Amino acid sequence: MKPSGLKSRRNERLMALVAIALLLFCPPLIIVVDRLPAFSVGWLPLYLFIAWAVVIGLTAWLMEQRAGH
């Protein structure tokens, strides 16, 4: 069983991840990215793909169970 301090820290990090995800996908930021000057393809699909990959990667990293714990 994990000590309560480690569980509390993990929960705090997960809540921070939720806040980051909400900020990355908030409509004002998406509108700004969508209105950037585009070359052949707009920046919005690239931004959404990278932001989603970051959220998934951070989630996987936080949820990883270490063998030593």
HTML snippet that shows the backbone in 3Dmol.js (N, CA, C, O; Angstrom):
<script src="https://3Dmol.org/build/3Dmol-min.js"></script>
<div id="view" style="width:600px;height:400px;position:relative"></div>
<script>
const pdb = `
ATOM      1  N   MET A   1       0.841  -1.183   0.000  1.00  0.00           N
ATOM      2  CA  MET A   1       0.000   0.000   0.000  1.00  0.00           C
ATOM      3  C   MET A   1       0.879   1.237   0.000  1.00  0.00           C
ATOM      4  O   MET A   1       1.907   1.273   0.676  1.00  0.00           O
ATOM      5  N   LYS A   2       0.486   2.233  -0.743  1.00  0.00           N
ATOM      6  CA  LYS A   2       1.256   3.461  -0.847  1.00  0.00           C
ATOM      7  C   LYS A   2       1.013   4.347   0.364  1.00  0.00           C
ATOM      8  O   LYS A   2      -0.096   4.394   0.897  1.00  0.00           O
ATOM      9  N   PRO A   3       2.059   5.051   0.795  1.00  0.00           N
ATOM     10  CA  PRO A   3       1.837   6.045   1.841  1.00  0.00           C
ATOM     11  C   PRO A   3       0.900   7.138   1.349  1.00  0.00           C
ATOM     12  O   PRO A   3       0.838   7.425   0.154  1.00  0.00           O
ATOM     13  N   SER A   4       0.175   7.740   2.275  1.00  0.00           N
ATOM     14  CA  SER A   4      -0.827   8.741   1.878  1.00  0.00           C
ATOM     15  C   SER A   4      -0.186   9.969   1.248  1.00  0.00           C
ATOM     16  O   SER A   4      -0.827  10.636   0.434  1.00  0.00           O
ATOM     17  N   GLY A   5       1.065  10.292   1.598  1.00  0.00           N
ATOM     18  CA  GLY A   5       1.737  11.439   1.011  1.00  0.00           C
ATOM     19  C   GLY A   5       1.966  11.268  -0.474  1.00  0.00           C
ATOM     20  O   GLY A   5       1.795  12.218  -1.238  1.00  0.00           O
ATOM     21  N   LEU A   6       2.350  10.069  -0.899  1.00  0.00           N
ATOM     22  CA  LEU A   6       2.569   9.812  -2.321  1.00  0.00           C
ATOM     23  C   LEU A   6       1.261   9.831  -3.095  1.00  0.00           C
ATOM     24  O   LEU A   6       1.204  10.325  -4.222  1.00  0.00           O
ATOM     25  N   LYS A   7       0.205   9.289  -2.483  1.00  0.00           N
ATOM     26  CA  LYS A   7      -1.097   9.290  -3.142  1.00  0.00           C
ATOM     27  C   LYS A   7      -1.624  10.710  -3.283  1.00  0.00           C
ATOM     28  O   LYS A   7      -2.212  11.060  -4.306  1.00  0.00           O
ATOM     29  N   SER A   8      -1.412  11.533  -2.250  1.00  0.00           N
ATOM     30  CA  SER A   8      -1.860  12.917  -2.296  1.00  0.00           C
ATOM     31  C   SER A   8      -1.101  13.691  -3.380  1.00  0.00           C
ATOM     32  O   SER A   8      -1.696  14.475  -4.119  1.00  0.00           O
ATOM     33  N   ARG A   9       0.207  13.466  -3.471  1.00  0.00           N
ATOM     34  CA  ARG A   9       0.996  14.161  -4.483  1.00  0.00           C
ATOM     35  C   ARG A   9       0.563  13.743  -5.880  1.00  0.00           C
ATOM     36  O   ARG A   9       0.499  14.570  -6.790  1.00  0.00           O
ATOM     37  N   ARG A  10       0.265  12.457  -6.049  1.00  0.00           N
ATOM     38  CA  ARG A  10      -0.194  11.962  -7.350  1.00  0.00           C
ATOM     39  C   ARG A  10      -1.525  12.607  -7.728  1.00  0.00           C
ATOM     40  O   ARG A  10      -1.724  13.005  -8.875  1.00  0.00           O
ATOM     41  N   ASN A  11      -2.431  12.709  -6.761  1.00  0.00           N
ATOM     42  CA  ASN A  11      -3.722  13.347  -7.025  1.00  0.00           C
ATOM     43  C   ASN A  11      -3.549  14.820  -7.388  1.00  0.00           C
ATOM     44  O   ASN A  11      -4.247  15.330  -8.264  1.00  0.00           O
ATOM     45  N   GLU A  12      -2.617  15.507  -6.713  1.00  0.00           N
ATOM     46  CA  GLU A  12      -2.360  16.908  -7.041  1.00  0.00           C
ATOM     47  C   GLU A  12      -1.813  17.046  -8.457  1.00  0.00           C
ATOM     48  O   GLU A  12      -2.192  17.966  -9.182  1.00  0.00           O
ATOM     49  N   ARG A  13      -0.939  16.153  -8.848  1.00  0.00           N
ATOM     50  CA  ARG A  13      -0.382  16.194 -10.195  1.00  0.00           C
ATOM     51  C   ARG A  13      -1.447  15.899 -11.244  1.00  0.00           C
ATOM     52  O   ARG A  13      -1.452  16.506 -12.314  1.00  0.00           O
ATOM     53  N   LEU A  14      -2.338  14.980 -10.943  1.00  0.00           N
ATOM     54  CA  LEU A  14      -3.424  14.686 -11.880  1.00  0.00           C
ATOM     55  C   LEU A  14      -4.365  15.878 -12.017  1.00  0.00           C
ATOM     56  O   LEU A  14      -4.844  16.167 -13.114  1.00  0.00           O
ATOM     57  N   MET A  15      -4.631  16.563 -10.925  1.00  0.00           N
ATOM     58  CA  MET A  15      -5.479  17.754 -11.005  1.00  0.00           C
ATOM     59  C   MET A  15      -4.785  18.854 -11.807  1.00  0.00           C
ATOM     60  O   MET A  15      -5.441  19.579 -12.555  1.00  0.00           O
ATOM     61  N   ALA A  16      -3.470  18.984 -11.659  1.00  0.00           N
ATOM     62  CA  ALA A  16      -2.725  19.957 -12.462  1.00  0.00           C
ATOM     63  C   ALA A  16      -2.784  19.580 -13.942  1.00  0.00           C
ATOM     64  O   ALA A  16      -2.875  20.453 -14.806  1.00  0.00           O
ATOM     65  N   LEU A  17      -2.734  18.283 -14.230  1.00  0.00           N
ATOM     66  CA  LEU A  17      -2.840  17.826 -15.612  1.00  0.00           C
ATOM     67  C   LEU A  17      -4.203  18.171 -16.205  1.00  0.00           C
ATOM     68  O   LEU A  17      -4.291  18.566 -17.368  1.00  0.00           O
ATOM     69  N   VAL A  18      -5.248  18.028 -15.430  1.00  0.00           N
ATOM     70  CA  VAL A  18      -6.593  18.394 -15.887  1.00  0.00           C
ATOM     71  C   VAL A  18      -6.647  19.897 -16.181  1.00  0.00           C
ATOM     72  O   VAL A  18      -7.228  20.318 -17.182  1.00  0.00           O
ATOM     73  N   ALA A  19      -6.042  20.694 -15.311  1.00  0.00           N
ATOM     74  CA  ALA A  19      -6.027  22.144 -15.534  1.00  0.00           C
ATOM     75  C   ALA A  19      -5.259  22.490 -16.806  1.00  0.00           C
ATOM     76  O   ALA A  19      -5.691  23.347 -17.576  1.00  0.00           O
ATOM     77  N   ILE A  20      -4.123  21.830 -17.032  1.00  0.00           N
ATOM     78  CA  ILE A  20      -3.339  22.071 -18.250  1.00  0.00           C
ATOM     79  C   ILE A  20      -4.149  21.686 -19.481  1.00  0.00           C
ATOM     80  O   ILE A  20      -4.156  22.412 -20.475  1.00  0.00           O
ATOM     81  N   ALA A  21      -4.833  20.545 -19.416  1.00  0.00           N
ATOM     82  CA  ALA A  21      -5.640  20.095 -20.553  1.00  0.00           C
ATOM     83  C   ALA A  21      -6.773  21.083 -20.830  1.00  0.00           C
ATOM     84  O   ALA A  21      -7.063  21.388 -21.986  1.00  0.00           O
ATOM     85  N   LEU A  22      -7.405  21.578 -19.782  1.00  0.00           N
ATOM     86  CA  LEU A  22      -8.469  22.567 -19.975  1.00  0.00           C
ATOM     87  C   LEU A  22      -7.932  23.846 -20.615  1.00  0.00           C
ATOM     88  O   LEU A  22      -8.590  24.431 -21.475  1.00  0.00           O
ATOM     89  N   LEU A  23      -6.749  24.280 -20.204  1.00  0.00           N
ATOM     90  CA  LEU A  23      -6.162  25.472 -20.800  1.00  0.00           C
ATOM     91  C   LEU A  23      -5.767  25.250 -22.255  1.00  0.00           C
ATOM     92  O   LEU A  23      -5.956  26.133 -23.091  1.00  0.00           O
ATOM     93  N   LEU A  24      -5.217  24.072 -22.563  1.00  0.00           N
ATOM     94  CA  LEU A  24      -4.795  23.789 -23.929  1.00  0.00           C
ATOM     95  C   LEU A  24      -5.971  23.745 -24.905  1.00  0.00           C
ATOM     96  O   LEU A  24      -5.828  24.088 -26.079  1.00  0.00           O
ATOM     97  N   PHE A  25      -7.130  23.319 -24.409  1.00  0.00           N
ATOM     98  CA  PHE A  25      -8.279  23.155 -25.291  1.00  0.00           C
ATOM     99  C   PHE A  25      -9.372  24.196 -25.060  1.00  0.00           C
ATOM    100  O   PHE A  25     -10.511  24.003 -25.487  1.00  0.00           O
ATOM    101  N   CYS A  26      -9.032  25.303 -24.385  1.00  0.00           N
ATOM    102  CA  CYS A  26     -10.034  26.351 -24.187  1.00  0.00           C
ATOM    103  C   CYS A  26     -10.270  27.078 -25.514  1.00  0.00           C
ATOM    104  O   CYS A  26      -9.327  27.288 -26.278  1.00  0.00           O
ATOM    105  N   PRO A  27     -11.498  27.456 -25.790  1.00  0.00           N
ATOM    106  CA  PRO A  27     -11.833  28.079 -27.071  1.00  0.00           C
ATOM    107  C   PRO A  27     -11.018  29.324 -27.433  1.00  0.00           C
ATOM    108  O   PRO A  27     -10.647  29.459 -28.599  1.00  0.00           O
ATOM    109  N   PRO A  28     -10.713  30.247 -26.501  1.00  0.00           N
ATOM    110  CA  PRO A  28      -9.927  31.414 -26.932  1.00  0.00           C
ATOM    111  C   PRO A  28      -8.550  31.041 -27.493  1.00  0.00           C
ATOM    112  O   PRO A  28      -8.106  31.633 -28.477  1.00  0.00           O
ATOM    113  N   LEU A  29      -7.881  30.081 -26.885  1.00  0.00           N
ATOM    114  CA  LEU A  29      -6.569  29.665 -27.387  1.00  0.00           C
ATOM    115  C   LEU A  29      -6.697  28.964 -28.734  1.00  0.00           C
ATOM    116  O   LEU A  29      -5.862  29.162 -29.617  1.00  0.00           O
ATOM    117  N   ILE A  30      -7.712  28.167 -28.896  1.00  0.00           N
ATOM    118  CA  ILE A  30      -7.920  27.476 -30.169  1.00  0.00           C
ATOM    119  C   ILE A  30      -8.234  28.488 -31.278  1.00  0.00           C
ATOM    120  O   ILE A  30      -7.797  28.316 -32.416  1.00  0.00           O
ATOM    121  N   ILE A  31      -8.988  29.539 -30.947  1.00  0.00           N
ATOM    122  CA  ILE A  31      -9.288  30.569 -31.939  1.00  0.00           C
ATOM    123  C   ILE A  31      -8.011  31.300 -32.352  1.00  0.00           C
ATOM    124  O   ILE A  31      -7.820  31.599 -33.530  1.00  0.00           O
ATOM    125  N   VAL A  32      -7.140  31.587 -31.389  1.00  0.00           N
ATOM    126  CA  VAL A  32      -5.871  32.249 -31.706  1.00  0.00           C
ATOM    127  C   VAL A  32      -5.036  31.381 -32.632  1.00  0.00           C
ATOM    128  O   VAL A  32      -4.484  31.875 -33.615  1.00  0.00           O
ATOM    129  N   VAL A  33      -4.938  30.104 -32.331  1.00  0.00           N
ATOM    130  CA  VAL A  33      -4.157  29.190 -33.167  1.00  0.00           C
ATOM    131  C   VAL A  33      -4.793  29.074 -34.550  1.00  0.00           C
ATOM    132  O   VAL A  33      -4.084  29.008 -35.555  1.00  0.00           O
ATOM    133  N   ASP A  34      -6.104  29.048 -34.606  1.00  0.00           N
ATOM    134  CA  ASP A  34      -6.792  28.910 -35.893  1.00  0.00           C
ATOM    135  C   ASP A  34      -6.585  30.132 -36.785  1.00  0.00           C
ATOM    136  O   ASP A  34      -6.607  30.010 -38.010  1.00  0.00           O
ATOM    137  N   ARG A  35      -6.386  31.298 -36.191  1.00  0.00           N
ATOM    138  CA  ARG A  35      -6.230  32.520 -36.973  1.00  0.00           C
ATOM    139  C   ARG A  35      -4.780  32.857 -37.310  1.00  0.00           C
ATOM    140  O   ARG A  35      -4.517  33.907 -37.896  1.00  0.00           O
ATOM    141  N   LEU A  36      -3.833  31.987 -36.954  1.00  0.00           N
ATOM    142  CA  LEU A  36      -2.440  32.211 -37.339  1.00  0.00           C
ATOM    143  C   LEU A  36      -2.318  32.111 -38.855  1.00  0.00           C
ATOM    144  O   LEU A  36      -3.064  31.363 -39.486  1.00  0.00           O
ATOM    145  N   PRO A  37      -1.388  32.856 -39.444  1.00  0.00           N
ATOM    146  CA  PRO A  37      -1.213  32.769 -40.896  1.00  0.00           C
ATOM    147  C   PRO A  37      -0.849  31.345 -41.312  1.00  0.00           C
ATOM    148  O   PRO A  37       0.074  30.744 -40.761  1.00  0.00           O
ATOM    149  N   ALA A  38      -1.573  30.822 -42.275  1.00  0.00           N
ATOM    150  CA  ALA A  38      -1.367  29.435 -42.716  1.00  0.00           C
ATOM    151  C   ALA A  38      -0.619  29.415 -44.034  1.00  0.00           C
ATOM    152  O   ALA A  38      -0.758  30.315 -44.862  1.00  0.00           O
ATOM    153  N   PHE A  39       0.171  28.379 -44.211  1.00  0.00           N
ATOM    154  CA  PHE A  39       0.875  28.204 -45.478  1.00  0.00           C
ATOM    155  C   PHE A  39      -0.010  27.387 -46.410  1.00  0.00           C
ATOM    156  O   PHE A  39      -0.777  27.967 -47.178  1.00  0.00           O
ATOM    157  N   SER A  40       0.069  26.095 -46.367  1.00  0.00           N
ATOM    158  CA  SER A  40      -0.830  25.285 -47.198  1.00  0.00           C
ATOM    159  C   SER A  40      -1.912  24.630 -46.337  1.00  0.00           C
ATOM    160  O   SER A  40      -3.048  24.449 -46.774  1.00  0.00           O
ATOM    161  N   VAL A  41      -1.538  24.283 -45.120  1.00  0.00           N
ATOM    162  CA  VAL A  41      -2.486  23.679 -44.172  1.00  0.00           C
ATOM    163  C   VAL A  41      -2.487  24.568 -42.934  1.00  0.00           C
ATOM    164  O   VAL A  41      -1.444  25.088 -42.539  1.00  0.00           O
ATOM    165  N   GLY A  42      -3.638  24.739 -42.331  1.00  0.00           N
ATOM    166  CA  GLY A  42      -3.726  25.573 -41.144  1.00  0.00           C
ATOM    167  C   GLY A  42      -2.977  24.967 -39.965  1.00  0.00           C
ATOM    168  O   GLY A  42      -2.636  23.784 -39.971  1.00  0.00           O
ATOM    169  N   TRP A  43      -2.728  25.789 -38.960  1.00  0.00           N
ATOM    170  CA  TRP A  43      -2.019  25.347 -37.768  1.00  0.00           C
ATOM    171  C   TRP A  43      -2.907  24.570 -36.813  1.00  0.00           C
ATOM    172  O   TRP A  43      -2.398  23.842 -35.960  1.00  0.00           O
ATOM    173  N   LEU A  44      -4.208  24.703 -36.931  1.00  0.00           N
ATOM    174  CA  LEU A  44      -5.113  24.092 -35.967  1.00  0.00           C
ATOM    175  C   LEU A  44      -4.990  22.568 -35.874  1.00  0.00           C
ATOM    176  O   LEU A  44      -4.894  22.053 -34.760  1.00  0.00           O
ATOM    177  N   PRO A  45      -4.986  21.826 -36.978  1.00  0.00           N
ATOM    178  CA  PRO A  45      -4.841  20.365 -36.838  1.00  0.00           C
ATOM    179  C   PRO A  45      -3.522  19.956 -36.178  1.00  0.00           C
ATOM    180  O   PRO A  45      -3.484  19.027 -35.371  1.00  0.00           O
ATOM    181  N   LEU A  46      -2.449  20.656 -36.530  1.00  0.00           N
ATOM    182  CA  LEU A  46      -1.155  20.350 -35.923  1.00  0.00           C
ATOM    183  C   LEU A  46      -1.173  20.661 -34.430  1.00  0.00           C
ATOM    184  O   LEU A  46      -0.685  19.869 -33.624  1.00  0.00           O
ATOM    185  N   TYR A  47      -1.727  21.798 -34.061  1.00  0.00           N
ATOM    186  CA  TYR A  47      -1.825  22.169 -32.646  1.00  0.00           C
ATOM    187  C   TYR A  47      -2.642  21.152 -31.860  1.00  0.00           C
ATOM    188  O   TYR A  47      -2.224  20.709 -30.790  1.00  0.00           O
ATOM    189  N   LEU A  48      -3.810  20.780 -32.389  1.00  0.00           N
ATOM    190  CA  LEU A  48      -4.664  19.825 -31.685  1.00  0.00           C
ATOM    191  C   LEU A  48      -3.979  18.471 -31.520  1.00  0.00           C
ATOM    192  O   LEU A  48      -4.086  17.845 -30.465  1.00  0.00           O
ATOM    193  N   PHE A  49      -3.277  18.016 -32.559  1.00  0.00           N
ATOM    194  CA  PHE A  49      -2.576  16.737 -32.486  1.00  0.00           C
ATOM    195  C   PHE A  49      -1.470  16.793 -31.428  1.00  0.00           C
ATOM    196  O   PHE A  49      -1.347  15.878 -30.613  1.00  0.00           O
ATOM    197  N   ILE A  50      -0.675  17.851 -31.438  1.00  0.00           N
ATOM    198  CA  ILE A  50       0.426  17.954 -30.478  1.00  0.00           C
ATOM    199  C   ILE A  50      -0.099  18.125 -29.057  1.00  0.00           C
ATOM    200  O   ILE A  50       0.422  17.504 -28.130  1.00  0.00           O
ATOM    201  N   ALA A  51      -1.116  18.954 -28.870  1.00  0.00           N
ATOM    202  CA  ALA A  51      -1.672  19.157 -27.528  1.00  0.00           C
ATOM    203  C   ALA A  51      -2.260  17.860 -26.983  1.00  0.00           C
ATOM    204  O   ALA A  51      -2.066  17.536 -25.811  1.00  0.00           O
ATOM    205  N   TRP A  52      -2.970  17.123 -27.815  1.00  0.00           N
ATOM    206  CA  TRP A  52      -3.554  15.856 -27.381  1.00  0.00           C
ATOM    207  C   TRP A  52      -2.456  14.847 -27.052  1.00  0.00           C
ATOM    208  O   TRP A  52      -2.573  14.106 -26.075  1.00  0.00           O
ATOM    209  N   ALA A  53      -1.390  14.810 -27.858  1.00  0.00           N
ATOM    210  CA  ALA A  53      -0.272  13.905 -27.598  1.00  0.00           C
ATOM    211  C   ALA A  53       0.423  14.256 -26.273  1.00  0.00           C
ATOM    212  O   ALA A  53       0.829  13.365 -25.527  1.00  0.00           O
ATOM    213  N   VAL A  54       0.554  15.545 -25.992  1.00  0.00           N
ATOM    214  CA  VAL A  54       1.162  15.965 -24.725  1.00  0.00           C
ATOM    215  C   VAL A  54       0.303  15.523 -23.546  1.00  0.00           C
ATOM    216  O   VAL A  54       0.828  15.009 -22.558  1.00  0.00           O
ATOM    217  N   VAL A  55      -0.999  15.714 -23.637  1.00  0.00           N
ATOM    218  CA  VAL A  55      -1.889  15.312 -22.545  1.00  0.00           C
ATOM    219  C   VAL A  55      -1.830  13.791 -22.336  1.00  0.00           C
ATOM    220  O   VAL A  55      -1.761  13.329 -21.197  1.00  0.00           O
ATOM    221  N   ILE A  56      -1.856  13.026 -23.404  1.00  0.00           N
ATOM    222  CA  ILE A  56      -1.783  11.568 -23.282  1.00  0.00           C
ATOM    223  C   ILE A  56      -0.437  11.140 -22.718  1.00  0.00           C
ATOM    224  O   ILE A  56      -0.372  10.271 -21.849  1.00  0.00           O
ATOM    225  N   GLY A  57       0.642  11.750 -23.211  1.00  0.00           N
ATOM    226  CA  GLY A  57       1.968  11.407 -22.708  1.00  0.00           C
ATOM    227  C   GLY A  57       2.135  11.719 -21.231  1.00  0.00           C
ATOM    228  O   GLY A  57       2.679  10.907 -20.483  1.00  0.00           O
ATOM    229  N   LEU A  58       1.674  12.885 -20.804  1.00  0.00           N
ATOM    230  CA  LEU A  58       1.761  13.227 -19.387  1.00  0.00           C
ATOM    231  C   LEU A  58       0.890  12.316 -18.524  1.00  0.00           C
ATOM    232  O   LEU A  58       1.277  11.949 -17.415  1.00  0.00           O
ATOM    233  N   THR A  59      -0.270  11.957 -19.028  1.00  0.00           N
ATOM    234  CA  THR A  59      -1.131  11.037 -18.290  1.00  0.00           C
ATOM    235  C   THR A  59      -0.459   9.680 -18.127  1.00  0.00           C
ATOM    236  O   THR A  59      -0.472   9.109 -17.036  1.00  0.00           O
ATOM    237  N   ALA A  60       0.120   9.165 -19.189  1.00  0.00           N
ATOM    238  CA  ALA A  60       0.817   7.882 -19.113  1.00  0.00           C
ATOM    239  C   ALA A  60       1.986   7.959 -18.143  1.00  0.00           C
ATOM    240  O   ALA A  60       2.224   7.031 -17.369  1.00  0.00           O
ATOM    241  N   TRP A  61       2.716   9.072 -18.189  1.00  0.00           N
ATOM    242  CA  TRP A  61       3.864   9.227 -17.307  1.00  0.00           C
ATOM    243  C   TRP A  61       3.433   9.281 -15.835  1.00  0.00           C
ATOM    244  O   TRP A  61       4.084   8.686 -14.977  1.00  0.00           O
ATOM    245  N   LEU A  62       2.334   9.996 -15.544  1.00  0.00           N
ATOM    246  CA  LEU A  62       1.857  10.094 -14.177  1.00  0.00           C
ATOM    247  C   LEU A  62       1.257   8.795 -13.655  1.00  0.00           C
ATOM    248  O   LEU A  62       1.380   8.487 -12.470  1.00  0.00           O
ATOM    249  N   MET A  63       0.618   8.042 -14.520  1.00  0.00           N
ATOM    250  CA  MET A  63      -0.053   6.818 -14.085  1.00  0.00           C
ATOM    251  C   MET A  63       0.884   5.601 -14.042  1.00  0.00           C
ATOM    252  O   MET A  63       0.503   4.523 -13.585  1.00  0.00           O
ATOM    253  N   GLU A  64       2.102   5.797 -14.522  1.00  0.00           N
ATOM    254  CA  GLU A  64       3.045   4.696 -14.554  1.00  0.00           C
ATOM    255  C   GLU A  64       3.336   4.199 -13.151  1.00  0.00           C
ATOM    256  O   GLU A  64       3.590   4.986 -12.239  1.00  0.00           O
ATOM    257  N   GLN A  65       3.297   2.906 -12.989  1.00  0.00           N
ATOM    258  CA  GLN A  65       3.614   2.311 -11.688  1.00  0.00           C
ATOM    259  C   GLN A  65       5.081   1.908 -11.692  1.00  0.00           C
ATOM    260  O   GLN A  65       5.508   1.110 -12.526  1.00  0.00           O
ATOM    261  N   ARG A  66       5.826   2.444 -10.790  1.00  0.00           N
ATOM    262  CA  ARG A  66       7.251   2.106 -10.692  1.00  0.00           C
ATOM    263  C   ARG A  66       7.416   0.828  -9.883  1.00  0.00           C
ATOM    264  O   ARG A  66       6.688   0.599  -8.917  1.00  0.00           O
ATOM    265  N   ALA A  67       8.360   0.010 -10.274  1.00  0.00           N
ATOM    266  CA  ALA A  67       8.576  -1.283  -9.601  1.00  0.00           C
ATOM    267  C   ALA A  67       9.076  -1.090  -8.176  1.00  0.00           C
ATOM    268  O   ALA A  67       8.809  -1.934  -7.321  1.00  0.00           O
ATOM    269  N   GLY A  68       9.786  -0.015  -7.898  1.00  0.00           N
ATOM    270  CA  GLY A  68      10.335   0.208  -6.564  1.00  0.00           C
ATOM    271  C   GLY A  68       9.339   0.702  -5.548  1.00  0.00           C
ATOM    272  O   GLY A  68       9.650   0.739  -4.358  1.00  0.00           O
ATOM    273  N   HIS A  69       8.147   1.086  -5.974  1.00  0.00           N
ATOM    274  CA  HIS A  69       7.167   1.647  -5.026  1.00  0.00           C
ATOM    275  C   HIS A  69       6.072   0.704  -4.723  1.00  0.00           C
ATOM    276  O   HIS A  69       5.174   1.029  -3.946  1.00  0.00           O
TER     277      HIS A  69
END
`;
const viewer = $3Dmol.createViewer("view");
viewer.addModel(pdb, "pdb");
viewer.setStyle({}, {cartoon: {color: "spectrum"}});
viewer.zoomTo();
viewer.render();
</script>
